[in-house]
């Protein structure tokens, strides 16, 4: 069976389950376990056909991505606050224009006093209109910016997608339960969980990921595991940590020193740089199946499947 044929099955199963239960007066919010079981069964069918060659890798990714969307929270798909490009709202208009023009993004958060104090979102189209109407120095940035939309980090990716579509918005600031900045999420970030990377002429390679001639990768510690998986077509697990440094710290149960090496989940890791309590640079390489994992730091536990 061709992989594309599974999409109608997913829709049909969800429709049948929901409407059948409604006939018996069962509330939909009581059917979570039933829907999860249905998703698991469909995912199993996709994996089976993929192993038999009936579903291509790209089709498998899209189908499983759609099924996994409800299991992901914004913490899994957002851009972390340390990787966000923000603009100081107190800068002169000309400087804001220059920085906005130098960015590859069309929407940029604006902060006041503290980079984590987001007061607005600057859209490139609004900025262009203001310059056209008032010149480079004839407008106030607070009159051009849009009101930021704050959303909880615990929101599921599926619910956030529904909200994006309902509001006709593409951009939200992610905060924790105390209102502290955690990151940002876009409509594109969630769609990429289903269809893979969406690239355009302004996109650049994943920042902080530098493939080496020997097949290894030098990677900044703050790079999200999901981004590294996409960039290298890897399957590092991301259930216990968001960033590659977080994964190494989680597995090592300590903050390693530069030069230390580890092997787990089918990959080798070497700490290249550490700054205070942060791992800032690592080298990662995939281990060939016939090579195995050797050394004192081998992880004997069964390998987990990534939710990518």
N, C-alpha and C positions, 0 to 999 in steps of 0.2 A: 504493500500500500504506500502511495506517495505521502510524504510528510505533510503536505499542504492539506490533505484530506482530514486531518485531525481537528482543525479549527471548528468546523461545523459540529463535530462530536462534542467538543467542550461546551459550546453554546447549548446544544440540545440536552446534554446531561443536566446543566444548571437550570435550564427552563423546566425540564421534566420534574426535577426534584423540588424546585420552589413551588410550582403550581400544583403538584400532587399534594404536598403538605398543606397548602392553603385550603384545599378542598376539605381536609380533615380538621381545619381550624388550628393548625399548628403555626405558631409565630415563626417567621423566618430567622429571627435571631437565636432560635433554639436549634437550628439545623447546622450549626457550625461543624460538628463532628461528621455529619453526613456529607457535607460539601468537601471537607478535608479528605474523607475516604474516597469520594469520587475523583478528586484531583490526584490523589495518590495512585489510584487505579489507572487513570489516563496517563500519568507520568510514567508508570511502569510499562504501559503499552508502547509509549514513545521510545523509552530506553531499549526495550526488546527489539523493536524494529530498527533502531539505530545500530544495535550490535549486529543485526542480520544484514545491514547495508540498505535497508529500505527507507531510511531517513538520513539525509545528509547532515553533516555536523552543524551547518548554519541553520537548517530547518529545525534540528533538535534544540538548538539554543533558543530560537524564537518561541517554540512551543512550550518548553520548560520555563522560559522567562515569563510568559503570560500566566502559567499556572502558579509560579512562585511569588507573584507580585503581592498577594495578600499576606505572605509570610515575612515580607521585608518591611522594615520601618525606615523612616527618613534617615536614621543614623547609618543605615546600610548604603544609601544612594546619594546622600548629600555631599556637597563640597565642604570640607572641613574649614573652620574659621581661619586657620593658619594659611590656607591656600587661597583665601578670598582676596581679590583686588578691590580695595575701597578708596574713596576719595574724601579728602578733608573739605567739608562744606565751607570752611572759613577761608579757603584759598581764593585769590583773585580769580575772576571769571576766565581770564586768559590762560592761567595755569590749569584750571579745571578743564578747559577746552583741550589744551595740549595733552594732558594725561588721558583724557577720554579718547582722543584721536589715536593715541599710541596703544590703546588697549584693543584686544581682539574681541572684546565683549560689547554687546549693544546695551546692556543694562549693568549699571554699577551702583553698589550701595554707597550712600553718603553718610559720613559720621561727623559728630561734633565733639570736640575736646578729647574723647577717647575712641580709638578705632572700633571698640565693641559697642559703642553707643550709636546705633544706626538710627538716623532720623528721616531718611528718605531714600528713594531710588531714582537715579538719573538715567533716562532713556536717551539714546543717541539721537533719535528722531526729534524728541522734544528740544534737545540742545541745539540741533541744527535749525529748528524753527525759530528759537529764541535769537540765535546769532543772525539769522536772515532778517528778522524783524527789528532787532534792537542793536545790532552790531556786537563786537567782541566784548565791550565793556558796559553795555547799556542794559544789562538785566541782572536780577538777583537770582541766585541759584535756588533759593527757597521757593521762588515763584515758578520755577521750572520743574523741580523734582516732584515725584509722585509719592503718595503715602505708602509706606512699606506694609506689606502683609506678613504678619508673624504667624508661624504655625508650629505646633509642638513637635519635638523630636520623636515622640512616641507614635506619631501618626503613621499608619501603614501606607506603603507606597500606593496600594490600590485605592485607598480613600483619598490620598492626595491627588492622584490622577483624576478622580471624579470631581474633586474640588476645582482643579485647574480648568477642567472642561466646563463646569457649571459657572464659574466666575469669568471664564474667558481670559484667564491670566496665565502667564508663563513663568513667573518668578516669585519665590517666597523666601523669607528669612526664617531660619530654623532656630528655635530657642528651647531651653530646658524648662523644667517646672518652676524655676525661679525667675524666668525671663532673661537668663543670660544667653548671649549669642553662642550658638553651636556651629552654625554654618549656613549655607543657602542651598536651595534645591530649585531646579528648573523643570519645565515640562520635558525638555530634551533628556535630562538625566534619567527620568522614569521610563521614557520611551526606549532609551538605549538598553534598559534591562530586558526588553522584549526583542528588539530588532538588532541589537549590537550597536557599535559605534556609528553615529551619524556625523559624517564629516562634510565640511564645506571648504571653500577656497581660503577661508580665514583661519581654519583650524591649524593648530600646531601639534607636534607629537606630545605624548604625555610628559609633562614636566617632571624632572627628577628621575626619569628612567633612561639609562644610557647603556644600550647593548654593547658588549665587548666582542672582539674578533674570535675569542675562544668559546663563545656561546653563553658565557655568564653575563650577568647584568649588574651594573653598579646602580644602586637605587637609593634615593634619599629616604630617610626613616619615616618621613611624614606622608609618603605616597600611600594612598589607600590600596589595600590588597586587591580590591575589585578592579581598580585601574591597572594594576600590574598584571592581573590575570587577563584582562582584555588586550593589553598591549602585547603580551607575549604568548597569548593563547595557552595560559597555564591554568591550573586548578588548585591553587593554594586555598586552604580553608579560611573562611572569614566569619565563622560563627562566634569565636572567642575574642577577636580583636578587629579593629577597623583598619589600622595602618600596618605596614610591614614591620616597623620597629615594635609595635604592640604585639605582633604575633611572636617575634623572637623573645621578647620579655616574658610573654605568657608561657611559652614552652620552656624557657630556661629557668623560670621561677626566680629570676634575679635580673639585675641590670648588668649585662656583660661588659667586659673591658675590650678596648680595641685589640684586634688580633685573635680573639676567641672565635672558634668555629663550632658549628652545630649542624646536625643532620636530622631532619624529620619530615614526614609527609612526602617523601620522595624528592626532597630538595636539600642542597647544602647552603649554609649561610655563614658568612664571615663578617664580623663587625669591623668596619674600616675606621669610623670616627665616632666619638662620644663627646657630648658637651654637657657637663654636669650630669643630670639624670636622664638625658635624652640621647638615644642612638640616632645620630644624624646621617650616617652613611653606612650602607651594607653592600656586600657582594652576594648575589644569589645565583645558583645554577641548578638546573634540573639534572637528576641522576638517571642515567639510562637504566631500563628495567633489568638488563643482564648484569649491571654493575653492582646494584644493591647499595645499602647504606652501611658504612663501616665506621668504626671509631667509638670513642668513649661516650660521645654525646648522642648516640643513636637513640631514636625514639621508638620503643618497642610496641607502642599502642597501635591499634588498627587505624588505618587512614580514614579520615572523614571526607565526605563529599562536600565540595564547596556549594554554597547556595547561589553561586553566580549563574 
